Amino acid sequence: MIWIEGKIVSDALVEEYFACQLSACKGACCWEGDSGAPLEEAELAVLEAIYEQVKPFLSPAGISAIEQQGKYVQSEDDGSYGTPLINGGPCAYMVLGTDGVAQCGLERAYRAGATDFQKPISCHLYPVRVSHNPETGFEALNYHQWDICSAACRRGEAEKILLYQFVREALVRKYGQEFYEALEGAVQYRQREKLSEEAKD
């Protein structure tokens, strides 16, 4: 583990290779699973505020789900918030492109200049998941491994892209440039130490 500014970064983030391969998975993380994308509390008001601007970029089924359930839903298990689902399946903010690849309606609106909200940070960070311990104040960054991402693992290894490098933009968005630079420095230090140990052997 690497500790930076009260964040506990799993070794997997700096040791495992990963780079999304949408042509293989078709964005299945947007429709697989039994819950929507996790949302931070600050994002709830944002979704409420931008809905009318985002609505033209959503599917009819997504609009129906959102207008029936709300812009977000709360889990009965732990009280956390997430995006609503369409009939227990795809995220309500998901749309399918003509190529069959899932697209985020929120991101489509952002790229079109309709809003300044890119997408939920949990989606931007995926497959990194963040958990928060309210008692200690620490946050843990872990790798959510899923078989639907096997092609992403192969691509990352082929192109030598480590997971933390793949989610660089999202990490900077959530924690700032200084956090990312500190993480990168810690990784480089570990790599030098490893090479030093190997040289001794």
N, C-alpha and C positions, 0 to 999 in steps of 0.2 A: 504493500500500500504506500501511497504518497500523500502526505499531509500538506495542504496549501491553504492558508487563510481560512481555517475552520472547515475545509472540504477534505473528505477522505476519498482519494481516487484509487479505484481498484487497479491492481496490477494488469488486469486484462485489457484495460484501455490503452496501455502503453506497450503491451506485448503482442496483442492479437492484431491480425491484419483484417481490414474491412473497407469496402468501397461499393456502394449500392450498384446493382446491376438490374435496372428497371426492365430491360428487355427480357430478362429471365423471370423475375418474380411478379412483374406487372403491377407493383405497388401493393402487394397482398396485405401488407401491414395495415392498410387503410380499411380493409374489410374482414380480416381474420380476427379472431379473439372474441371475448364475451363482454367487452366494455369499450367505450369510446376513448379518445385521446385524453390523457390527464390534463387538467387545467389548473393553473395557478389562480389564486383568488383575485389578483389584479387583472387577470384576463377576462373575468366574468363581465365586468362593466364594459370592457372593450367590445366584446361580442354583442352586447346589448346595443351599444352606440353605433356600431358599423353595420348592423344587419341589413338595413335597407340598401346600403351601397354594395353589399356582398350578394344579396339575393339574386340579381341577374346572372351571377356566375355559378349558381347552384342548379341541381337537377330538380324536376318537379317532385320526385319522391323525397329528396332531401328537404325541400321547402315544407312539404307536408309534415314530415317528421319533426322539424324544428318548430313549426307553428302548433303542433299538438303537444310536444313535450317541453318546449322552451329552447332557448339558445344554448343551454347547458343543463345537465342533470346532476343530481347529487346521489352518491352511493348510500344505500341503506346500511351497508356493512361498516364503513369507516368514516362516512361523512365527507369523503373527498369528492371533487367535482370532475366532470368529464363531458365530452361532446355527446349529443344524443346519437342513437343508431337508427337505421332504417330497418324496421322489422327484426331487430336483434342482430342485424348483419353489418353492412357497411356504415362507416361514419356518415352522418347526415351532411357533412360539409364536403364529402367526396363526390367527384364526378368522373365519368369514364371518358377518356380521350378517344378519338377515332381509331387509334391504334390499340385500344383495349387496355391501355395503361391508366391506372388510377391517378387522378390529379386532385389537388386540394383547391376547393373553390375559394377559400380564404386567400391562398397564395395567388390564384389567378386574378382575383380582384386587386391584390397588392401590385402584381406585375403590370396590370393595366392602369395603375395610378389611381384607382378608385378609393384606396385606403392606404394608411401607412403602417398597417399591422400585417406582418408577413405571414405568420401562422403560429399556432401554439408552440411555445418553446419546447414542449415535450416531443412534438413531431420533428422539430428542427434538430433536436439532439439525438433522436433515435438512430441506432439501438442503445444509446446510453440512457439509463433511467436514473433519476435523482430521487433519493428518499431523504426526508428531514426528520431529525430527532429533536422534538421540542424541548426535551429535558436538558440536553447538552448544547443545543443550538447548532450541532454539527450537521452537515449534509454529506451523504455518501453517493458517489457516482459509480454505478455498476453497469456492466455489459449484459444486456438482455439478449441471451442467445436463443435463436429460434431457427428451426430447420428451413423455414421459407427463405432465410437469408444465406443459404449455403453458397449460392452463386456469388454473392457479395464477398464472402470470405475468400473464395477462390480468386476473384478479381483483385481484391486487396493484396493477397499474397503475391500474385503475379506482378502487380505494379508496385509492390513494396510500400503500401499505404497503411500505416498503423491507424487503429481506430480513433485515437485522440486527434490525429491529423485530419482524418476524414470529417470529424465534427468540429473542426477549428472555428468556422464561422459562428456556429451555434454557441460554442463555449465562450467566445469573445462577446457575443450578444448577451449572454446571461451573466457572465462574471467579469468581463472586461479584458482588455488587452494585457494588462499586467499579470493577471491570473494565468493566461495562456502562456505568456513568456516564462513565468515561474515554473509552470508544468513542463514546458519544453526544456528548460534548463535542468530540471530534476531528471528528466529522461536522458539527456546527454551525459549528465554526471554518472548515472547508473551504467550507461553504455561504456564510458571510459573505465569505470571500476571493473566491469566485466572483462574488458580487454586486458586490463592490468593483471587480473587474477589468472586469466588464460595464459598470459605471457610468463607468469611465474611457474606455471605447470610445465 
